[in-house]
Amino acid sequence: MADSNTKEKKISFWSGVKAEFGKIVWPNGNSAFRQSVAVIMISVIAGLIIGLIDAAAKSGVNWITSFSSFNF
């Protein structure tokens, strides 16, 4: 049998969630747009940097492995 204490804990939990949800400060439209643009720009820049590092590493590995074709 479930005791009533468990039910009270569930109700207390959800009332706490509701109270905390009421404390959220949502950004206005302009702020949300600016932050979204910043995230997109940073993501593109990070992607380009990672792509350049990957291309450099690939070129370096290809250069190093090109020496293995020599017969010593």
HUGIWO-V631535 format. One record per run of one state. SS is the DSSP state (hx for helix, st for strand, lp for the rest). FROM is the first residue (numbers start at 1). LEN is the number of residues. If there is no record, write none. Layout:
ss=SS from=FROM len=LEN
ss=SS from=FROM len=LEN
//
This chain:
ss=lp from=1 len=3
ss=hx from=4 len=18
ss=lp from=22 len=7
ss=hx from=29 len=41
ss=lp from=70 len=3
//
